[in-house]
Amino acid sequence: MPIKQKKLIKALSFETFKLDTNCHKIPGAWECVIASSLCHWDDSLAVVVPKKNIERFVRNLKFFGNDIEILEIPSLGILPYDRQSPSLQIIAHRIHVFNKISVQKKQIIVLDEDTFFSRLPPKEEVVGHSFEIFRGQTVSLNELSRDLSNLGYYRKRQVKEIGDFVIRGSIVDVFPFSSTEPVRLDYFGDTVESIRTFDPSNQRSTGTLDSILIDPINEIRFNQDSLRRFQKNFRLSFQENANDGGVLEQVQNLVRPSGLECYMPLFFERTDLICDYLPNNTVYIFDNNLDDIENSFFLMVKERYHLLSQLGERPILDPNCLYAGVDEIKRLSKQNNCEFLFSSKHHASNNLTANVYKKNLTLPISIDFDKTLLFAINSSVKKFKKILIVIPEDKLDIGLASFKRLGQRCIQVSNWADFVDATEQICFMFGSLSSGFYAKDGSFVVHVFKGRTKSESLKTRKKSKSPLTKTFEEVVNKLTSWDIDSPVVHRQYGVGRFKGLTILATDGVDNEYLEIGYADEDKLYIPVRNMSLVERYTGASPDSAPLHKLGSGQWDKVKKRAKQKATDTATEILEILARRSENKCKRYFARDDAYTTFCQRFYFDETPDQKQAIDQVLKDLNSTQPMDRLLCGDVGFGKTEVAMRAAFAVANSGDQVAFLAPTTILVQQHFETLVDRFSGTAIQIAALSRSIEKKKISDTISDIQSGMADIVIGTHKLLSDSVRFKNLGLLIVDEEHRFGVMQKEKIKKLRGDVNILSMTATPIPRTLHMSLSGMKELSIMATPPENRNPINTSVLEWSDEIIKEAITREITRGGQVYFIHNEVKTIHQIEDKIKRILPDVSIKIVHGQLDKISLSNVMTEFFRGDVDVLLATTIVESGIDNPRTNTIIINRADKLGLAQLYQLRGRVGRSNRSAHAYMFIPNRELLSAESLKRVEAIESLNELGMGFLLASNDLEIRGAGEVLGEDQSGEIHQMGFSMFNDLLLKTLKTLRSGGHLNDSFEKKEIEINLKVTALLPENYLPDVHERLSLYKRLAATKNDNEIDLIEEEILDRFGNYPQPVQNLIDLTKIKNRLTELGVKKVEINNRSGWLEFDKDNHVSLNNMMDLITNNTFYSLKNSQTLRINKDFDNPETIFGQLNFLYDKLWESNGKT
């Protein structure tokens, strides 16, 4: 045996506990040995771990070696010859790690088998290309643009994700991997004047930096040499293959086809292996015999090669072009003085042997934690010299309290090394370890209590804000966004089609106008300053939306009917609100020490929307008027935590909480969540559903009646006559729209007597309509938790190959799969098909007709990770939360509703892994128009927080009559949902204030003609969507403060602006001021001007006469019109004059 191997094997025998190294099958022990060995070794270790075990391995490794440099080379997360490409973030992360390896020496490098065998781009193409930009540095915009493109960055319309960049005038926005937020470089000439971070959701600056590191973002970069080389090699490799699947054409057009990675060698003169990237003298450690690892890996590679070769969808390279065998890797590694060590049954000289420890099962943290902890200690104290108790970080307060109560002689240690050195027999620490283990010689035992930990829940690379974070404002902008030819509705002219923005010259002055097309090809041009009169039409699909004729009186009739309906509806709503205000309830106070402690146990950072929703709910509970609030938030956005805060406030005050859920499975999951969340409190949690034994149900009902059960989670059984609460204070309803008519009637009867909190991810338009009209209070959660990724959604026909690829990809990375088939009678046929495609995959079936014991057993196995594929009906639609499951396949998606599809897709993507949803449909030509629109809508909604947009799409697909009731459908169809709702809100406000109904909807816009160019020039802001958005927002402002904020944003995002932008800002300000005075029309030319006032204005004739008497260039045309006889040389003079008039008239009206 070589001296180096002897030295390492000695190092791998952890002297303190005489642990040897054949512990690869004992999670915890294996990582302990690896971590401790580095203390005795001078060079780097590279540990090759199966892809599905990497996350666990790295987490355990950090537990034992918290001061060791651990670098994980991320798995690409794809299969050999995969049709999909890895995410840009993963590729960027790999490059980042490769660059760190190149400048480090002693470290543990963790990689998967794919990376070990794969041929990689030449090291010099990946490593050493990063560069840093400093504030005050001189670098031309052209040079920076070229460098970013060379490193693989994509030029986009707006920077949202890692790898995006955009140049707008003197502003450069870029999102490098090294930064937790995108950065904005503000230039003055060729000098970087400032570097600022910004929030990708609203594009506003958040902080300043002195410098920023720009890493490469892609291993395959398109440049002149690489493209020429690829075209040449592609033709040489596949010269006889007529069908190239469009790959060559796409690359020639600078488009990256999905799955481009399997052609990587064609872009380079040569390829390297991982041993070329890692330092010399690196020792490679494997958890199995290297020959067995090689055979298993290449068996899978060759199987996929033969399968895809037969399909012939596109040409593929021979496996030897993409992967290297062990012999080749060993031969090259020797040149770098590297060694290989692996476990084996054979006692070869270079194998790691011995087996002196066993796995120790994890223990649950429950309400009886004290008893479990005492049992663990008492069962070990005589058998082992030392005992370590590992408790999850989110149970710190419970753990400390329990050890204090036990009074055992024990100490708290902060890390593994402290435990090794400790002289006390019993030690405890807080951390994350997947499972316990113990030494056979009795020297020590590790007990691990299971529970959620921060390191399991968040990425190692934590972001202060996800690049996909979405504010409510952004969701609303998405809801109201316009595309060319999309229907829009003008308050005075009706429904037309948006044709775009256009520049028109009037009297030699250029300005931008909104072009709207009407019936008979009529066109209407609306000044951008009046865009508040125009809204996006919702109420039918774009094809079915009406198209009104200008000047026909058609729109006036629509408005008249809509006003009458709005008046009737508003009167009814006010009566309901009046009756509700008569009801009184108990007030609940939450701001005490117990509530503070409960909040501290929440182990995640609340999102801003979550904080706001919690405050709104607690404010309602602190009122004597019963709460009736709708909590809207996307799947996994933290609605349950808001509900639990409310439940704690009520239960801690001595009253009861009913938590209503639509399915048995969801009841069980909510029950487990609440038991875990309320552990350590005196609050008693109970559950009622068909899966619970009759005796237990009887006991629970008795506890409810006696008040012993504080919080009860249940299905509709909670609403049965046999269940009587002693003192019900709060009803929480999860997905209210999924309950039947009878259940909804019972919920309605409770309204007015108890506080009600309803939760939904996809508000149906009827519910949203009620909330917006004031019948329900509304809380909106549109911001996703950190590190959530959108779900890659594909709609396609059934394919055995796609099923095999999708399931294999997920299982290979240690995940699980949902397979949805919503027909019980044929579900076993689908099971047979999956088994035929993948014979070795474990499958379990769940549906609503299973008995309660079978259902419970299957779900327990699934959550434990013992099931690869859960074949289910839509019984898993709501609330099921399993972070390991990140692929869902939905068969016959065309038979499901839009909200169902959205909810089902939301079962995946609940961790930091990329998630995939495959929706199988028959041939698109055979689908009904409505079914096709549903699946296309869900395919397009690929961003987080789009439940509100789904409600809008649902309204358009199904029509207003079905979702809002036929009595309102005509008005909704002709006017649009948003404008009718606006009319309703204005009518409500008018009725409350006793105003005139006829004026409640007729929004008046001042007519302004100043002969001034006031716009966002295209050469300053080329993006038409950005211009449109800013025009809409400026037109909607009410005061100078709102305008100043938009001005700051324009400066921040787009840099110093030209005079026309200043004119637009000044024009908007003066428009708002003159509107406030009651000015109807303003006309100004070079030598004169006039202001015409409404009859209902705020300026008296006496005030006007005072102004005329003291200023000779003012005169009156009549009592409503003021003439100005004065030269106006430039925009500053015009705006100065109008501001002067505003101040004088405002002053003389006695206002400040």
N, C-alpha and C positions, 0 to 999 in steps of 0.2 A: 504494500500500500504506500503511495506517495506520502512524503512528509506533510504536505499541505492537508491531505485528506485526514491523516491521523490527528493533526492539530485541530481541525474543524470538528471531527467526530468527538474528540475529547471536550471541545467547547460545547457541543450540543448535548452533553451529559450534564444537566444542570446540577452542580455539586451539592447545593443546599438540600435538595430532596431526592437526589440520585435518579432524576428523570432521564430516560434515554429518548430516542428520537423516533420510535415507531408509533407515534401518536397521531398520525394523519387522520385516523378514523375517530379521534376523540376531540371534538371542537373544544377549544379552550386549552387543552394540554399541548396540542400541536403548536399553537401560536405562542404559548409560554416558552416552549423550547427554542423556537426560532428567535424570539425577542431576546432571550437571555444569551443566546450564542453570540450575538453581535458584540457583547461586552468583552468577549475573549478573542475577537477577530479584528484584523487590521483593514480588511477590504470589504467591498460591498457584497451583499447577498441578494440573489434574484430568486424569488419563490414563484414557481409556476403552479397556479391554482385553477381548478375547473371554474369556468365562467359563472356557474350558478352559485359557487361558494365564495366568490371574491368579496362581496360586501360584508358577509359575516366574518371572513378571515381578517380583513383590514380592521374591522371594528374590534375584534378580539385582540389583534396585534397591538393596537393602540392602548388597550387596557393594560397590557403587560409591559409595554415599552413607551410610555408617554413622553420620554425625552429622546426617543430615537427618530431619526429622519426616515419617514416612511413615504415612499412615492408609489402611487398606484397608477399604472398605465391603463387608462380606461379601456374597457372592451368596446369594440365598435358596435356591438349589439346587433350584428347582422349574420346571416348564414353565408356559407360559400356560394358564390354566384347569385347572390340575393338580388331580387328585383328592386329592393328599396336601398336607399343610401343611408348611412348613419347621419345623425343630426350634426349640423355644423358646430354646435357647442361641444360635442364629444370629440370631433376631429381637432378643434382648437385646443381642447384640454389635453389631448395626447401630445400635440406639438409643444404645448407649454411644459409638460412633464419631460419630454425628450430634451428640451433646452435646459431644464433644471438638472437632469442627469449629467449633461455634458460639463457642468461646472461644479458638480459635487463629487465627493470621494466615498466616504463611508456612509452607507445607507442600506435600507432594505427596500428592494424594488419588487413590487407585486405585479404580476401579469398573468393573463390567461393563456390557454393552450393555443388559441388562434394567433395571438401576437407572437408566441414563441416560434410557431412553424411558418408564419407568413413572410413572404418576401415584401420588403418595405422600400419606399423611395430612397435614393442615395442619401446618406446622412447629411451631406453638405447641402442638399436641397431643402432640408427641414430645419437643421440646427444652425444657429448663428446669423439669422436674418432679422431678428428682432431689433428695433431701434427705439430710442427714447426721444420725446419732444419736450423741450423746456420752454417755459414762459420767457419771452424775450429773444428766443432763437430766431434766426433768419432761415427760412426755407420756403421756396416759392410754392404757390398753390398748384401749379402744374406738376412740379416735382413730387409734392405730397400725394397728389391724385394718382400719379404713375406708380409710386411706391406702394400705396394701398392696394391698387389693382394687382400689382405683382405679388403681393402677399395673400391674395385670394379674397379680398373684401369686395362686396357687391355694391354698386352704386344704386341707391333706392330713392323713392320719392320722399320717404321719411324714415329716420333711424328708429327701429323698434327692437331689433334683436342683435345678438352678437354677430359680427361680420358685416353689418350694414354701414354704409357711409353716404353722405350727401354733401354737395358743395353748393352754397347759395350766396353768391356775391363774395363778401369777405368772411363768411361763416363756413366752417367745416365741422360737420357732426360725424362722429365715428363711434362705434361700439367695439372696443378691443376686449379680448378675453381677460386681460389683466385687471380690468376695472369692474366694480360691482354695478356701475351705472354707465351709460354712454357719456361721452365727453364732447364739449363744444370748444373749438379753437376759433378765437376771434382775432382776425388779422388786421393789421394796419400796414398797407403795402405788402412787403414780403416778410414782415415780422409778426410772430405770434404774440399778440398783445396780452391775451388772457387765455386761460384754460379753465373751463367750468364743467362740472358734472351737471346732468339734467335728467329729469324724470321722463321716461319714454311715453308715459300715458298722456301727459299734457304738454310735453316738450319744453317745460319751463326749467330754468337753471336752479340747481339745489345747493351748489357749493363751488369752491375754487380749489385748484390744484397748482402746484409749481411745475409738475412734469407728468407725463403719461407714457407708459411702456406700450408699444405697438408690437404684438406678436403676430406671426403668420397665422392665417385662419384656415388654410387648406393645404393638404399635402400634394394635391394635384392642381397646379396653377396653370391657367391658360396664358401662354405668351407665344410669340412668333416661333421660337425654336421648339417648344413642347408640342404645339399644334402641328407643325410640319412633321415632326418625328412620329406623332400619333398616326397621322394620315398614312404615312409611309409604312409603318409597322402593321397597321390595321389591314391594309391591302395585302401585304405580304403574308400575314397570318391567316386571312380568310378569303384568299383570292378566288376560290371556287364556290364560295357561298354567296348566292345571289341575294338572299334575304338577310340584310344586316340589321333588321329591326329598327332602322332609322337612326342608329347610334352615330354612324359616321357623319350623316347630314346634320344632326343636332350639334355635334362638336364643332363642325365647320362653321355653323351659325352662332358659335359661342354660347350654346345652350348646354347645360350639364344634364344629361339624361339620368334618370333615376337608376341606380345600380352601376354607375360609372366606375366604381372602385374595382370591379372585377376585370377592368382593362388597364389598371394602373401601370403594369410593366411596359406598356406600349408608349408611354409618355417619356421614358428615360432610356439612356444608353445602357444602364445596368441597374440592378437592384441590390439592396443590402439586406442583412438579417439582423435580428435583435442584438446578436453578439457584437455587431459593428457599432451599435448605439451605446451599449453599456461599457463601463470602464474596464480596462485590463484587470486581470486577476479576479474578476467576479466569479463567485461560486453559485452555481445553479442548484436549487433544491426542488425536488419533485415529491408529491405525496403518493406516488405509485411507481411501478416499474416503467422505465422510459419506453421500452419496446411496446408495452401494453398501451401506454398513452398514445404512441405513434399509430399503432394499428387501429385503435378506436377512432382517432381523429381522421385518418385517411380513408377509413371505411365510409364515414359519413360524407367526406368530400367527394369520393368517387361515385357514391350512390347518387348524389345530387348532380354530378357531372353527367352521368349517363341519363338521368331522368330529363334534364333540361336539354341535352343534346337531341333526345328523341322528340321532344316538343318542338324544337326548331324555331322558337319565337325570335331568337337572335343568336348570332354565333358566340361561342364561349371558348376561352383559352384552356389548354390542357392543364390539369392540376399541377404538374411540375413547373409550369410557368408562374404559378401563384404561391406555391408552398414548397418548402425544402424539407427533406427527410432528416432523420436523426444523424445518419452518417455524415451528410454534408455539413450539418450544423456543428457536429463534434470536430470535424476536420478544420473548419474555419475558427472554431473557438480555441483550439490549441494554439493557434497563431497569437491569440490574445492572452495566453496563459490562463484560461478559464477551466474550471472543474465542474463535474456533474455528480450530484449525490441524490439517491432516490431510495425509497422503501421497497423492500422485496422479501418474498418468502425465502429466497435463497441467500445464504450468508456469504455473498460475494464481498470482495474486499472494499468495494466502493458503495456498499449499501448501508443504509441506516437501519439498525436492528434493535430488538428488545421490546418488551411490552410490560411495563410495571405500573400501570394505572388504569382506571376504569372511568366511564362516564357516570356523572351524578346528575339525576334528573332535576330540572328546575322546579321551584315551588311557587304556588300562587300567592299573590298579595290579595287578601280579602278582608272582610270585616273582622275575621278572627285571626288577624295577623299575629297578635301576641302569642296565641296558642301554637300556631305553625312555627314561629320563630323559636319558641321554647322547645318544641319537639325536635327541631333541627339541631339545636345545641345539645340537648340531653342524649340524643341518639349518637352523637359524635364525640362527646367529651372524654369518654373512656377508650375509644378506639383510636383516636388520632392525637398526635402531639400538639398540632396547631389547627385552628379552625378559622376560616375566613368566610364571613357572611357578606355577599354582594347584593346591594339593594339599588333598584333603579333611581336615577337622579330625580325623577318627578315625585318620588315618595320620601323625600328627605325629611319632611316634618313628621311623617308617620314613623319612619325608622328611628329617628332620634328619640321620639316620645316612648316608643316600645322598649328600646334598650334602657332608657331611664327607669321605666316601670319594672323591668325585669330585675334590676339591681345586680346583674351578673358582673363579675370582674372582667371587663373587656375594654378595649381601646379602639378609637377610630383611627384608621390609617388613610392616607391620601392617595397611595398608589401601591403597586405590587411590590416594589423594592422595599417600601416601609414594612410590609407584611413579612417579607423574608428576614428582615433585620429585627423584627419585634420579639420581645421576650415574653409577652403575655400569650396565653394559650388561645384566647378568643379575641378576634379582631373583626371589625366591620368597616366597609367602605361603600361609597356611592359611585356607581359607574355602570357600564354596559358590557356584559359578557353573555354570550349566547347560551352557555350551559356550564354546569359545574363539573368537577372531576376530582379524583382522589388518588393518592399513591397507595399501592398495594402494601407497602411496608409500614403503613400507618403513620407516616411522617406528617401528613397534612390532608385536609379536605377543604374543598371550596363549595359552598352552598350558594346557589344563584336564585334569587327571587325574580320572577318575570314581571315585566311592566314596560310601559312605553318610555323610551329615553330620548333625549334631545338628539343624540348622535344618530339614532335610528330614523328620526323623523325629518331631519334636515340634511341637505347636502353638506359635504365638508366645505365646499366653497360657498359660504353663505352670502346672499345678496341682501343689501339693505332694502331693495325693492325689486320685485321680479320685473324683467323687461316686458312681461305681458300683463303687468298690473293694469287694471282698467278702472277708471273712476266712473261714477254715475254720469258725470257730464259727457264722458266719451261714449258711454252706452247710448245716451240720449242723442248725441250727434250721429251715431250710427243709425239709430232709429229714424232720424229725420234727414239722412243724407240723400242726395239726389244724384241720379245717373242720367245720362242723355236719354231722352224719350220716356223718362219715368213720369207718372202722373203727379201734378201739383195742383193746388187749389188756391186761387186768389180771392181774397175776401170780397172784392167788388165785382169780379168778372167770372168766377166759377172755376171749374176743373178744366185744365189744359195739359199740355205736355212740355216738359222742360227741354229746351233745345240748346242751352249752353249760355255762356257769357260772350258778349260781343261789344266791340268798341264802336261808338257812333259819334260823329262830329255834328254839333249844333252850334250855329253862329261861330264856326271856326274853333270851337273848344271840344276836345276829346273827353268822353267819359264812358264808363263801362255800364252796360245794361244787361238785365236778365231777359232772355228771349223765351217767350212761351207761345206754343202753337195751339190754336183752337180749331173748331170745326170749319170746314170749307177752306182750309189752309190759311185762315187768318192768323196774323201774328200780333203779339203785344210785347212792347219793350218797356220794362220796368227799371227805373233808376236803381242802382244797387243800394242807395240810401233808404229806399222804401221796401227793402226785402222782408221786413217784418209783416207785410201784408200777405206773404206767400208762404205756404206750408206744404210739406210732403203729403200726398193723398194716401190714406189707408182706409180700407173698407172693402176692397175687392182686388183681385189680381190686376196687374197693369193692363192686361188685355181686356179685362171686363170693366175697367173704370170708365165712367162717362166722359164725354168730350162735348163741352158746352159750346153754344154758338154765341158769339159776341153780338150784342144789340138786340137779341131776340126776346128778352124778358124772362127767359128760361131760369136763369140763376136767381132772379128776384122771387119767383114762385117757390123755388127750393128753400130759400132763406125764410120766407114767410111760414111755410109748413114746419121747418126745423125750429123756428122761434116758438111756435105754439107747443110743439112737443117738448122742447126744453123747459118751457114754463110749467107744463103739467108735471114733468119729471121732477123739476126743482121743488115745486110745491109739496110733492109726495116725500121727497128727501127731507125737507125741513120739518115735516110732520113727524117723521121717524126720529130725527135728531132731537126734536122737542120732547118726545115721549122718553127717549133714552136719558135725557138730562134730568128727568124727574126721578130716575132710579139712583139710589145711593148704595155705596158699599164700604167695606172696611178699608182703611189706609194701611199700606205696608211700607215699612221703613227698612232700607237695606244697608245704609251706610254705618255699620257698626263693625266691631273687631272680628266677629264671626264671619261676616260677609267678606271682609278684607282678606282673612285667612283663606276662605274658600276661593277667592279670585287668584290668590298667589299660587294655588295648586294647579292652575291652568298653565300647562307647560309650553305654551306657544305665545308669540306676540300677537295681540289682537290687531286686526286690520283696522284702518281708520273708520270704515263703514261699520265694522263690528262694534267698535267702541260707541259710535253714534247710536246704533240700534239698541245697545244695552242701556244707554242713558235715556233714550226715548221710552223704553219699556218700563224702566224703574220710575220714571216720572209719572207714567200712567198709573202704576201701582200705588204711587204716593198720593193719588187723587181719590176723592170720594165718589167720582163718577166711574162706573165700570169700564174697563179697557176693552176695546174691540179693534185689535191691530192686526194688520197683515204684514208678515215679515217675508219679503221677497229676496231670495239670494240663490245664486247658482249652486249646483251640486258640489258639496264639499267646501263651501265658503264659510262654514262656521255658524250656521243657524242654530244647531243643537246647543252650542255653548250659550248663545243668547237665551234660549229657552231654559237652560239649566240655571242661569243666574236668576231669572224670574222665579223659577221653581224654588230655589233656595230662599229667596226673599219671603215668599208666602209660607213655605213649610217651616222656616225658622221662626216665623211669627205665630205658629201654632195652628195654622189652617192647612187644608189638604189641597193637593194638586192632582188633577187627572190629565194624563198624557195619552192622547188618542192617536193611534197609528193604523194604517190601512191593512197591513198584513201581519201574519203570525211571525214570520221571519224578522220583520222590522221591529216588532214588539220585543223579540228576544235580543236583538242587537241593541236597541235603546236601553233595555233592562241592564245588559252587561255594561254598557257605557255609563249609565247613571250609578250603578253599584260601584264601579271603579272611581268615578268622579266624586261621589259623596262618601267614599271611604274615609274613616277618621272623624265623621260627624255623627251626631245622634239621630239623624234623619233616616227613617225606615223606608226602604224601596220595596215595592211589590209589583207583580205582573199578573195580568188576566188575559188568557188566550186559549184556544182549543188545544194547544200543545202541552198545557199544564194539567197535571192529574186532578181528578174531581175533588179528592180530599183537600188538596192544596188550594183549589179554587174556593171551596167552601170556607176554609180558614181565612183566605184573603178577603172574601166578602165580609166575614165577621169583623176582621181587622179594620176594614173600610168603615163599617157602620159604627164601630167603637171609637174610631179616630186613631187607632194604633198605627195604621198604614198612612204615612205622610204623603208619599208620592206613589201613584199607581199608574203603570204603563199598561195599555191594553188595546185590543181591537174594539169593534163595535159592542162587544160584551159589556164594556164600561157604561154603555148607554141603556142597558137593559133595565127593566123595572125592578129586578131583584137586587140591583146594586144601588145602595143609598149611602151617600157620603154624610158624615156627621157634620162637617163644616167645610164644604168645598169653596175654595177661594180663587182657584185659577184652573182654566181648561186650556190645555195646549193641544192644537189639532195639526198634525203633520199631513200635508197634502189633502186638504179638505175636499177638493174636487173629486177625489177618488172614492168618497163615501156615497152610499145610495140615498135615495130620496127620503126614506124613513129616518135614516140616521141624521140627515141634514135637518129634517124637521125637529128632531129632538135637540140638536145643537142650537137651532134658532130659538127654541123655548128657553134655553139657558141664558141667552143673550138678555142683557138688562139686569140679571141677577148676579152673575159671576164675571170675573175678568176672563177674556178670551184672547189667546194669541194663536193666530193661524200662520202656518209656515208653508211656503211653496218655492220650488225652483223655477217653475214655468207657469207664471200666472196666466190663467185663461183670460181672454179679453173681458169677459163679464166681471170677473173678480177685480181686475185692474181698473175697469170702468167704475166699479163701486168705490174703490179706494181713491181714485182721482177725483171723484165727485164729492168726497167727504163722508160717505156712508161708513167707511172704514178708515182708520188711521193707517198710514203706510210707512214702513221702514224698508229701505233699499240697501242691499249689500251687493255691490258690483265689483268689489276689489278682491281678487283671489289671494289665498295664502301664498307665502313665499315659495318660490321654486316649483310652482305648478306649471306644467307644460300643456299646450293644446293637444287635442287628440287627433291623430292622423286618421282621417275617415275616407273609406273607399266604398263606392257603390258599384257592384258588379254581379255578374251571373255566377251561379254555383260552379265551383271549380275544385276538383279533388286536389290539384296541385297547390292552389292558393291555401286551402285548408291545411294541407300538410306543412307548407312553408310557414304559415302563421303560427300554428300550434307548436311546431318544432322550434321556431325562433324564440317563442316565449318560454317554453320549458327549458331550453338550453341555457337561458340566462337566469334560471331558478324561479321562474314565475308560474302563474296558473292562468287558465283560460275560462271565460264564460262562453257557452254555446247556447244561444237562445232559439228554441223552436216552440212556438206557442200553440201546439196542438197535441194534447195528451195521447190521443189514440194512435198517433204515428210517431211518437217520440222515440220508441224503441227501434223503429226502422232507421231513424237518424243515428242512433247509437251504433247499430250494426254497420252503417256506412263509415262512421268515424273509425271504428275498430278495424274495418277492412283497409282504410287508408293508413292508419297508425296502430298496428296491433299491440305495441308495447305501452301504449298510453293508458293510464288509469282514468276511468270515466265513472261518474256517479250522476244519477238523475234526481231532480226535485221538481215537484209540481203540486198544485193545490189539493190533489186527491190522495196524496200520500197520508198514511196515518201519522199521528203526532210523534211517535217514537222514531219511526224511520226518517221522518223529516229532520228531527233534531240530531239524529246520529250522522246523517249525511252532511249537514251543515257544520257539525263539530269537526268531522274529518276534513272538510274543505278548509275551514279556518285554521286547522292545525297544519295544513300543507300536505296532507296525505293524498289529495286528489289533484290530478293534473287538469282535467276538464270537467267543469260542472255543466251538465246538459240540463237546461231548465226552461220552464215557461216564463212568462213575464212576472211570475211570483217574486223574482229578485229585482223587480223594477226600481223599488224605492229603498234608499237608506242602507243597502248592504255595503259595508266598508271593509275591503280587504286589500291593503296596499300591494300585496304580492301579485294581484290579478290586474294585468295591464294590457290584455288583449280580449276583445269581445267579438264574437261572430254571431250575427243576427240573420237567421234564415227567414225568407219571405218577409223582408222588411216592409214591403209594399202593403201588407195587411195590417200594419200597426199605425197608430196615430202619431202625429208629429211630436206631441209632448211625450208619448211613450218612448219613441225612438231617442229623444233627447235625454230622458231619464235613464234609459238602459245604457246609452253610451257613457253617461256620467258614472257608471259603476267602475269604469277604469280611469286611469290617469290620476289616481289619488295619492301618488307618491312622486318622487323626483325622476322616475324613469319615463322614457318616451312610451306613449300608449297608442294602441291601434284599434280601430273599429272597422270591421268588414260587414257590409250589409248586402246580403244576397237577395236579388230580385230576378223575376223571369226576364225574358227579352223586353227591352224598354218599349218596343213597338207594340207589345201586347198589353201594356199597362194602361189604365184609365188616366186621363189628364190629371185628375186630382192626386192619384197615387204617385204619379211621376213627379209632380210638384213637391210632394211631401219629402220624398227621398232626395230630390235635388236641393231642397231647402236645408235639410239636415247635413248634407254634404258640404254646403257652402258655409254653414255656421261652425267654422273651425277655430274660432277664437274663444277664449274664456269669458264668462260673464255675459253670454248672449241669450239668456233665457227670455229677456224682454223682447229682443228681436224675434225670437221664436213666437211669442204671443202675437206680434204684429203679422208675421208670416201666416200664422194659423188663421187670423182674421181674414187675410187676403185669400187664402186657399178655400176656407170653408164658407166664407161669406158672413156678412153682419147678422143676417136673420137667425142663423143657427146658434151663434154664440151670444148674441145680445137680446134675442127675442124678436119675433116678427113685428111687434108693434113699433120698433124703432128702426127696422132694417131699411125702409125706404129712404129715410132721411140720412142714415149712415152711408148708404150706397151713393146717393147723389152729392153729399157734402164731404164725406170722409170722416173717419172715426175721430181723428185728432181735432179737427175743426168743430165737429159737433160737441165734443167734450169741452172744448174751449168756450163754446157758446153756452153750454150748460153751467160751467163754472161762473161765467159772467152773469148769467141769469140768477144763479144762487146769490151772488154778491149783491146784485141789484135788489132782489127781494128782501134780503136781510137789511139793507140800508134804506129801503123804501124809495128807491129811485125810479126813473122811468124805464120801463122794459124795452121800449122801442130803441133806446139809445145804448142798450147794454152790449150790443155786438158790433155796432157800426163804428169800427175803429177809424179815426180820422187822421190822415197823414198830411202834414203841412206840405204845400207845394213850393219848392225852392228852385229858383233859377238865378244863379250868381255869375254865370259866365266864367267859371273857374274849373280847371281840370282837377278833379278830386277822385283819385282811384289808386289801386295797387298795381303799378306797372308790371307788365308781363316780364320785362327784363330784370326786374327786382325780385318778383315772386312768380316763377314760371308755372308752378303747380296750380292748375285751375281749381282743384278741390280745396286747396289751402285758401285761395283767394275767396272762393265761395263761402267757406266756413267763416272767415274773418268778416266778410261783408254782412253775413247773417247775424253774427254776434254784435257787430257795431250797430246795426239797425235795431237790435233788441235792447240796447242800453237805455237807461233812464236818467243817469246823472253823470257828472264829470268823473267821479271816482271810478265808475265802471269803465269809462273810456280810457282813463289813465292806466288802468290795469292792462287793458288790451294793448295800449301803446307800449308799455313796458315789455309785454310779451313779444311784440313785433321787433323791438330793438334787440331783445335777448335772442330771439330765434333767427332773425334774418339780417341783423346788423343795421348800420346807419341807413336811414331811408331818404329818398329824394323828396322834392317839394310836393309832388302830387299826393304823397301819403300824408304829409303834414296838413295839406288842404283837406283831405278826407277826414282826418281827426278833428280839425277845427270846424268843418262843416257839420259833423255829427254833434259836436258840443252845442253849436249855435242852434241847430235844429231842435234839440231837446229843450233848450232854454226858451226859444220862441214858441214852441208848442205849449209849454207851461203857461206862457202869458196869454195864449189864446190867439196866436197869429195863424191865419188861414193860408196866406200866400205871400211870398217874398220874390220880388223881381229887381235885379240890379244889373245895370250895364256900365259902360265906361264913364258916363257923365251924370247919371241919375239913377233913381230907384224908388220903389214904393212897397209898403207893407199893408196888407189887407187883413183885418181882424175878424174873427168869428163874432157872431152876435153874443155868444156866451163867452166873453173874455174877461180878463182881470185888469183892464185899463179903462178908467173913466174919461169922459170928454174933457173934464177939468184938468186932469193930469196931462192930457195931450196938449191942451192950450198953454199950460205952463212951459212945456218943452218948446212950443212954437214961438212963444213970446221971447224967450231967452236965446233962441238960435234961428237966425234969419233964413237958413237954407232948408228949413222944414215948413211944410204947409199941408193943409188938409184938402183932400179931394172930396170927401164926405165924412160922415161920423165914423165910418169903419175903415177908412184908408188914409195912410200917412205917406205924403210925398217927400223925397229926399233929393234936393238939387245940389249935387256935389260930385266932384271928379273922383273916380276910383281907379287908381293907377295899377294896383296889384292886389293879390289876395289878402295880404296883411291889412291893407286899408279897409277892404270890404268887411273882414271879420272883426276888425277893431271897431268899425262904425256900428255894426250890429250888436256887438257886446256892450258898447256905450249905451245904445238905446235900451237894451235889456236892463242894464243897471239903473238907468234913469227911471224907466217906467216901473220897474220893480220897487225902487226906492219910493217913488211918489205914490205907490199903492199902499205904502205903510208897512211893507214886509221886509224882513231881513234875511 
